[in-house]
Amino acid sequence: MTITIEKLTQSTDFLKEKGFENPEIGLILGSGLGDLADEIKDAIAVPYEEIPNFPVSTVSGHKGQLVYGTLEGKKVIAMQGRFHYYEGYHMQEVTMPVRVMKMLGVHTLGLTNAAGGVNMGFTPGDLMLITDHINFTGQNPLIGINYDEIGPRFPDMSETYSKEYQELIKKTANEMDVTLKEGIYMGYTGPTYETPAEIEMSRTLGADAVGMSTVPEAIIGRHAGLNIFGISCITNLAAGMQSNLNHEEVVEVTTQVNKTFKLLIKKILKAI
């Protein structure tokens, strides 16, 4: 499905009517972190299926709604459950919420995810500040008609993840005495986990973690001029580094680090 300005406007107007007013920060909450949205004050929650033109999240552990309200003194919009290319959606559909957030007034986008550790120094439960990404999906959500009112035809990706925010986040983690790794996130399409050979290739290419999300959203966010930060929860060691991989482990590990991860995100919001 092609996402047009008209469809984006319909979605935006619907949410404005629901009370989504002057948001500052958009949050895309990955596996195991969705309950952070439950802490939003004066919350307005709208299921995705009620929003015109929106896809619906089909992944276990993703609640599937947009939540607006106040968190740490900031007006936020949080996605409880994201969309993925492997669910059968077009890349434009996967990233549509980011553009709607921008049209509602958001200036900052926070991306979180569960990822497989490729870096030999990582262990399950680590948090990784995303410093850059590698798009290995073979797709780009900007393919097709460019809407100049949203962003340029050829956006500069030299600083996709704000260096200013990276310094702020490292300072915040240090003050919390939270060990925060840093690294490059490599995006695959999924839904299969990578093979050991693919992980070896990823490491050779410079990746520290791999996953099935985040990259398309970051591209669209950068295209729209948003300030972006990203944090991965390393939920497992990638293929070839442990005996097997499964989604249950992803959920289990994110649950274990949930409290620390949520507190870090809240401290970041307060500092921004």
NORFENDA-V807092 format. One line per field, one symbol per residue. ss: DSSP state (~ for helix, > for strand, _ for the rest). A space follows every 10 residues. Layout:
ss: ???
This chain:
ss: ____~~~~~~ ~~~~~~~___ ____>>>>>_ ___~~~~~~_ >>>>>>>~~~ __________ ____>>>>>> >__>>>>>>> ____~~~___ ~~~~_~~~~~ ~~~~___>>> >>>>>>>___ ______>>>> >>>>>_____ __________ __________ __~~~~~~~~ ~~~~~~___> >>>>>>>___ _____~~~~~ ~~~~~___>> >___~~~~~~ ~~~___>>>> >>>>>>>___ ______~~~~ ~~~~~~_~~~ ~~~~~~~~~~ ~_
